[in-house]
Amino acid sequence: MRGWWKELAGLVLPADCAGCGAPRAVLCGECRDDLSGAGAGLVRPVVRRAGPAGLPEVYAGARYEGAVRAVVLAHKERGALPLAGPLGAALAAAVARAGGGAGHGGAGELVLVPVPSARRTLRARGHDPARRTALAASGRLRGAGAAARVAPVLRLRRAVADQAGLGARERQENLAGALEVRPGGVRLTAGARIVLVDDLITTGATLAEAARALRAAGLRVDAAAVVAAPARSFVRSGGKDPIDNPYRPKIL
């Protein structure tokens, strides 16, 4: 009920742009362009040259700064639910750059697996931002001809500390072994191309743990995609991928 009411209010009541504050626009055209995915590309964790062991290739749809940062936070922390659509556009572009869109030679079904949040976090927010954005992205991918769907098959198997303020090594230790595939999750995703999705990447610890959990269940992780990443994390076009680990299969 809480999430339904927030969504209805966001659609009906006038509001300022979540990105720049322009009056009477949930998201103005300029800020929407920032989330169009035009700058989508390969990214790496910002804290080290090589990402955590097992981190798949990660692609981001936008740079996490300015209006993009404001929109991500408005959706994630303040329940501005109509922003899932524009955020989903950036995420869809990242998935496509990872090789998960129509026209990349991919055959068969594409499954977006969102990274789960703790139940207490979801209760506090009143919605699941990662899953909502993934659903918006899958809709855009289907509109572009890809056989895409969302499968929230991951869950936390133990309590974890709040990641805010933790360094790279502390985040890895905090999350080690924390995720698992839900019962029936293998059946829901077996044979599909799997792309892990989340809103952001910083150290890469969360995506690496999510990939480990899927592989432990016998599933192949083709890539990961996020809505946004810090500007300095984007790999230069034509540059060598600095993430050097053996778990980087391409989406064929």
N, C-alpha and C positions, 0 to 999 in steps of 0.2 A: 504493500500500500504506500509506504513511504516513497519508494522509487517511482511509482506511478504518479503520485502527486507532484513530485519534483519535475518529472518530464512534462506533465500537463502545464504546470506553471511556466516552465521554460518556453513552451510553444505559444502560450497565449499572452503572457505579460510582456510589455516592452522592456528591453534591457540594453545596456551598453555593450559594445563589442568586447568580447572576452580577451581579445588580443591587444588592442590599442586604446580601448575606451571610447571609440567613436559612438555618438548617441544613437539610440534606437536601432541597433543592429546586433543580433546575437553574435555574428561574426561578419565583419566588413569584407568587401571584395579583396582588398590588399592583403589582409591577414589570411583569408582563405587561400589566396595564391601562395602564401608561404607554406601552406600544407598541401599543395598540389602534388608534391612528389617529384617536381622537376629536378631537384637536386639530389635525388636518392642515390646512394652509393654504398660501397663497402666501407665498414668501419672496424676499428680495433679498440680494445680497452684503453682508457686514457692513462692508466697508471704504470703500465709496463710494456715493453716491446712485444713480448710473447704473452698471449692470454692464458687463462687457467687451462690445465690439462683437460682435454675433451671438449673445449669450446668449438662449436661449428663456425663456419663462416657467418658473419653477421652483417646485415644490410640495414641501413636507416633511411627513412623517408624525408627527414628534415633535420636542420640544425637546431639543437636545443638552446635557444637564446631568444631574447626579445619576446615578440608576440607568440612564437611557438611555445616557449616555456610557459607563458601566461595561460595559453589555451589548455595545455596539458594539465596544469595545476587546477584550473577552473573545473575541468571535467573530472579529474581524479579526486581532488580533495573537497571541492565545493558542490559537487553534484550537478554541474551544468550538463545535463544529459544530452541535449541536442547537439553538443559539440562532438559526439561520437562519430557523426558522419564525416566531418572534415578531417578528424584524426584518422578515421578509417581510410580516407583517400591517401594520406601519407603512408600508412602501413601497407596498403595494397601496392603502392609503388615500390616499396622496399621488397615486398614478396616477389613482385615481378622482376626486379633487378636480381634477386636471388635465383631466378630461373623458374619461379612458380606461376608465371602467367601464361596465358595462351600465346602462341607464337614463339615460345622458347623451346619448342621441340618436345615438350613434356607430354607424356601420354598417361591416361588414367586419372584417378582422383587425387586432388590436392587437399590435404587436411591441415588446417591451422590449429596448433595446440597452444592455447594461452598459458602463461605461467600463473599459477594460482597464488592467491593471497591468503593470509591467515584468516580464520573465521572472525576473530575479534576485529580485524581491520575492515572486513566486509560489512560487519554490523555497524561499525562506526561511520562508514561512508554511506551506507544505505544502498550500495550497488557494487557491481564487479566491473571496474573500468576496463581491465584487460580483455575480459570476455566480450563486453559491449563493443569495444573498438574492433576486436577480431571479427565479430559478426558484421559490422559495417564494412570492413575490408573484404570479407568473403563475398558480400553482396556485390561490391564493385568488381571483383575478379570474375564473378559469374557473368556480370553484365558485359565483360570484355571477352567472354568465351571460355573461361577456365572452369573446370568442374571442381569448384572449391566449396568446402564446408568447414565448420568449426567443431572440434571435438575436445571438450575440457576434461581430458582423461587423467590429468595429474592432480595429486592432492598432497598436502603435508602429512607426514606420518609421525611427526613429533613437533613440539613447540620450538620456535626459533626466536631469537632476540630481534628487536628493531634494528634494521640495518643502518639507520642514520647515524653518522659519526664513526662508523667502523671502517678500518682500513681494508685494503685488498685481502691480506692474509686473514684478518679477523672475519671478514665476510665469508671467505671460503670455509673456515673452520665452523662458523655459525651454521652454514647451510649443508655441510658435508653429510650426505645420507638422509637429508631431511625430506626429500620428495620420493613419491612412488606412484606407479600407475594404478588407477582405480580398478577394482574387479570388473572384468569385461572390457577394459580399455584396449587390450591387445586386439580383441575381435573387432572393435570399432575402427581401428586404424590399420590393421594388417594389410599389406599390399599397396597402401597409399603412399604418396610422396608427403612427407611430414616436414612442416616448417614450424619451428617454435616461434611464438610471437609475444611481445611485451611492449610496454610503453617506452622504456628507456634502457640504455646500457651505460654503465660506468666502469666497474671493474671486470664485468663479465662473469662474476661468480654465480649469479642466479641462473643465467642461461646455461652455464656449464653444468650445474647441478641438475637442471631440468633435462638436459641432453643425457646425462649419466643415467637418470632414472628411466628414461625411455629405452636406452640401449640395454639396461639391465633386464628389461622385460622382453628383449629380443627384437625391438623395433629399430629401424634405421632412421636417423635424423639427417635430413638433407641440408638444412640450413636454418638460420634464425633471422628474424626480421623485427625491427622495432620502429616505433613512430618517429623517434628522434634520438640524436646523440650529440654530445658536445662537438663543436666545430673542429677542434683539434684532433678528434678521433677519426675523421674521414681520411681514407687512403687516397692519395692523389691518383687521378685518372692515368692509367698506364703504368702506375707504380707497382712494385712488387708487394704482394701481400705480406705484412710483417707477422701475421699470426702463424706460427710454425708448430703445428701439431698434427698427428696422423688422422684425426677424426674430422675430415673435411670433404666428404663426398659431394660431388656436384649433382644438382637436379638434372636428370637426363631428359 
